[in-house]
């Protein structure tokens, strides 16, 4: 029997739920709990670092490493969302609005 692959949204929603749980109940030894304990400055620093690392791998054409760094970036971005009280559905809603408006209006950056 073929195992059904999760779509991107489901994986991100699952990761968000785990991160949200670590925000509520700090688990000893958890990297996510460590980030929440350190606060927004540390979380933002990690988002910045992972962004730079993703860009470097992309510029160098290292696809596998760019994928790995993108995963790190998404993880830290989701931690930041959670710290700010942002739910992924809010991001999806905003993306959906932007896609709809790009169809009806001429924007500087058309999707």
ZABA-33624 format. One record per residue (C-alpha): residue in three letters; residue number from 1; x, y, z. Coordinates in steps of 0.001 Angstrom, whole numbers, plus 500000, padded with zeros to 6 digits. Layout:
  paro  dodo      px      py      pz
   ALA   NUM       X       Y       Z
...
This chain:
  paro  dodo      px      py      pz
   UNK     1  500000  500000  500000
   UNK     2  501290  503432  499013
   UNK     3  501874  505873  501852
   UNK     4  500132  509195  501268
   UNK     5  502559  512112  501247
   UNK     6  501667  515157  503322
   UNK     7  501229  518350  501403
   UNK     8  503256  521401  502315
   UNK     9  500500  523054  504310
   UNK    10  499922  519971  506448
   UNK    11  503612  519634  507257
   UNK    12  503886  523293  508220
   UNK    13  500692  523081  510269
   UNK    14  502053  519995  512077
   UNK    15  505364  521716  512772
   UNK    16  503504  524817  513980
   UNK    17  501470  522679  516415
   UNK    18  504638  521135  517848
   UNK    19  506276  524556  518187
   UNK    20  503137  526018  519771
   UNK    21  503175  523164  522292
   UNK    22  506803  523930  523207
   UNK    23  505827  527576  523681
   UNK    24  503156  526590  526218
   UNK    25  505040  523808  527992
   UNK    26  508788  524266  527980
   UNK    27  510531  520913  527590
   UNK    28  513998  520502  529096
   UNK    29  516572  519986  526370
   UNK    30  514239  521232  523614
   UNK    31  515863  523631  521156
   UNK    32  512482  525248  520533
   UNK    33  511990  525842  524255
   UNK    34  515520  527280  524396
   UNK    35  514618  529784  521666
   UNK    36  511412  530837  523415
   UNK    37  513307  531272  526693
   UNK    38  515926  533451  524965
   UNK    39  513251  535657  523387
   UNK    40  512593  537486  520138
   UNK    41  516109  538856  519684
   UNK    42  517572  535320  519574
   UNK    43  514754  534055  517345
   UNK    44  515215  536974  514927
   UNK    45  518973  536393  514910
   UNK    46  518407  532747  513909
   UNK    47  515962  533745  511151
   UNK    48  518584  536160  509833
   UNK    49  521377  533557  509977
   UNK    50  519301  530896  508241
   UNK    51  518244  533389  505563
   UNK    52  521886  534193  504812
   UNK    53  522850  530507  504754
   UNK    54  519983  529712  502367
   UNK    55  521048  532538  500047
   UNK    56  524683  531415  500064
   UNK    57  523779  527839  499117
   UNK    58  521426  529073  496391
   UNK    59  524055  531386  494889
   UNK    60  526551  528529  494902
   UNK    61  524010  526332  493125
   UNK    62  524009  523716  495883
   UNK    63  520452  522460  495597
   UNK    64  520548  519837  498378
   UNK    65  522133  522271  500852
   UNK    66  519719  525023  499786
   UNK    67  516839  522645  500580
   UNK    68  518314  521841  503995
   UNK    69  518911  525503  504823
   UNK    70  515392  526349  503611
   UNK    71  514029  523840  506118
   UNK    72  516046  525505  508872
   UNK    73  514771  528905  507745
   UNK    74  511144  527765  507700
   UNK    75  511491  526238  511163
   UNK    76  512916  529439  512648
   UNK    77  510354  531566  510806
   UNK    78  507550  529454  512283
   UNK    79  509079  529875  515752
   UNK    80  508994  533635  515118
   UNK    81  505361  533461  513997
   UNK    82  504477  531575  517156
   UNK    83  506310  534069  519365
   UNK    84  504323  536878  517699
   UNK    85  501028  534983  518008
   UNK    86  500723  534541  514237
   UNK    87  498892  531439  513052
   UNK    88  499903  529951  509672
   UNK    89  496302  530444  508489
   UNK    90  496873  534197  508755
   UNK    91  499828  533850  506383
   UNK    92  497827  531669  503961
   UNK    93  494965  534197  504005
   UNK    94  497330  537076  503209
   UNK    95  498985  535102  500403
   UNK    96  495564  534242  498999
   UNK    97  494538  537930  499065
   UNK    98  497721  538920  497275
   UNK    99  497232  536285  494601
   UNK   100  493657  537409  494014
   UNK   101  494584  541092  493889
   UNK   102  497426  540451  491447
   UNK   103  494850  539023  489039
   UNK   104  492603  542076  489258
   UNK   105  495184  544859  489560
   UNK   106  498443  545549  487836
   UNK   107  501015  545417  490612
   UNK   108  504698  546175  490644
   UNK   109  505362  542480  491317
   UNK   110  502766  540335  489596
   UNK   111  502743  536731  490802
